[in-house]
Amino acid sequence: MSVDSQFPQIPSTVTSPDLPPEQGEIVRVRSRRYLVEAVEPPPNPGDQTLVRLSCLEDDAEGEELEVLWERELDAKRMNEADWSKLALGQFDPPKWFAAYYRTLRWNSVTSTDPKLFQAPYRAGIRIDAYQLEPLRKALLLPRVNLFIADDVGLGKTIEAGLIVRELLMRQRVRRIVVAAPPSVVLQWKEELDARFGLTFVVFDRDYVRRMRQERGYSVNPWSTHSRFIVSHHLLRDEEHASPLRDWLGTFAPGSLLILDEAHNAAPASGARYAIDSQFTRSIRELAPRFEHRLFLSATPHNGHSNSFSALLEILDPQRFCRGVPVQNVKELEPVMVRRLKDDLRKLQGGFPERRIVEVPIDGLAPDNPELLLPQLLDEYRQARDERLKDAPKSVQAAAALVLCGLQKRLLSSIEAFASTLRVHRKAFETQLAKLAASSPAAAPPPAPARVTSSTRRLLLEPPDGDDERAEVGEDNTRQEEDTAMAVATAASFYTSQDAFVR
């Protein structure tokens, strides 16, 4: 309120700011307004008072802070309900008061009316109309158990950010954990910060080490902040998943789990009771501890109804049960949002149409690499099969694994095939050199290398939710696959009793 100098100043009834605040008060600390959540008195005379705060500013709403009240330089208690200034006799202009009143009314209405949104006005991006549908469905649910299964490129991250921002402003969530593949963890952090003004902390081993250095080894790293982004790989690690469960307890009101690429948490088997992977078990143990759950995936169904129902059970165990297939679309209507680009193109346009153009290869020359390389690889396979027909089954299996790896690389690209072929040839030449260096009178050479399950998986299977390759970079993954090819080549090397080498 504006104050005229001709009116005498009336002493304020606000308690001295030097005294510690009480729970529920509004204070200003470090140039921000905070709500006092808890006050712990000093344990000994002369110690400081520990005050736990929750930020009230728009750009960091809900962010928690712990301070020693007496040590803060600008700490100030704010009594916003002080009526003593009304006796000064001069009020704000009517248009100012009307604007303030409408602001209070707008905030009050939108906090209770699920059909009025605030989040779109707090986002620094252009929002398309279809991106508001997940927000509408989320606010209609008593608990936000929602599956956003929009097509690739429709902005699932934006839709999730709108829901997060709206729930924070309505004070329905306080703690948020975003679980994403390692390759998009930093992308999630940047987009939530730049587009919605939401500050998240990347929970990784460096963060854990830093918190233990600052606050002691016994501290639970999850209790040091209220918003985290963590990779799928770390959630499979019991060293990090167990403190998360301790932080959440059996059930954490006001908590939200956002699971990106949620199809990785679905059991892959099509059996009646699909076998859970390690990542599936981790999510199954964590999800019930969150009050709200938000799953994101462009491919929610892997073709097995039992696997899909198991994933839906993790999302909402009150509506779905594993082993009981979803009979119709109406069962998914309240909890799932699924739009394809073709559907939105018919409604509003704006999405380029994907056209598959056939490229005829009838006119290729016989010596063209696309025709010559598969032919030469097939001839190489036939020659190896003929030469290893008397070899042990383990050697034949290793040779087949080598050929499968080479075929996989050839279908990828000529450059990838050339790189893997060089690794295979080098490993083969190394075995030949070892054989030439050994004398007939010497002891027999050691047993050939054995192909392990991890080597077989590296050559044949892409990374999944339980694969360590999901955590490392592309260069490290390529190096591991080259090592697996060298091991498989060594295991397929065979010498008969008459020193016949294939």
Summary of the structure (lengths in Angstrom):
residues: 502
radius of gyration: 31.5
end to end distance: 94.2
largest distance: 116.0
contacts: 1375
relative contact order: 0.07
helix: 47%
strand: 13%
